[in-house]
Amino acid sequence: MPSNHLPNDHDLIEGCLLGNPVMQKKLYDKYAPKMYGICLRYAANGEDAKDILQDGFVKVFVNLSKYLATGSFEGWMRRIFVNTAIEHYRRKNQLYAISENQEENIPNQEVSALDELAAEDIIKLISELPNGYRTVFNLFAVEGYSHKEIATMMNISEGTSKSQYARAKARLQEKIGNRNQDKA
């Protein structure tokens, strides 16, 4: 097989399970760009994203024998990288619990102006959010987790998840408003 040929996932997995470094490199080369994109959504900067990427691939290779081939391999990997990003976040940051009274005072604004922005602009604005806001926003709005699931994953209360998401939306709305004013 030529060295630039990319084997299918089954062959890559089998080769990696046998400890073949060529297959490990091919698996990395095939999935690193997509997984790096996931890491960037959660990381504060490019260096943190690279750390998450490295940690994630270590976990993929260590746990590869646990992949049961019942769903997509890429989906299985994606979950590992999201969980690795959350673990990375937990090590670096703490969210502060808020009371329900504080939660009620968070403005509930729709971020309808997002429709006017290009995808790159949206990603850039999200990346500028504080770590807690960004992580909860990505888990809820991008990954589709419920606030209850986020609370469990991040060891925070469901109310804290909701408030972090609401604050992230408000901050994005403010940034979009400022951006639109600058254009005017």
Secondary structure, DSSP 8 states (H G I E B T S, - for coil): --TT----HHHHHHHHHTT-HHHHHHHHHHHHHHHHHHHHHH-SSHHHHHHHHHHHHHHHHHHGGG--SSS-HHHHHHHHHHHHHHHHHHHH-------HHHHHTS-----GGGGGS-HHHHHHHHHTS-HHHHHHHIIIIIS---HHHHHHHHTS-HHHHHHHHHHHHHHHHHHHHHHHHHH-
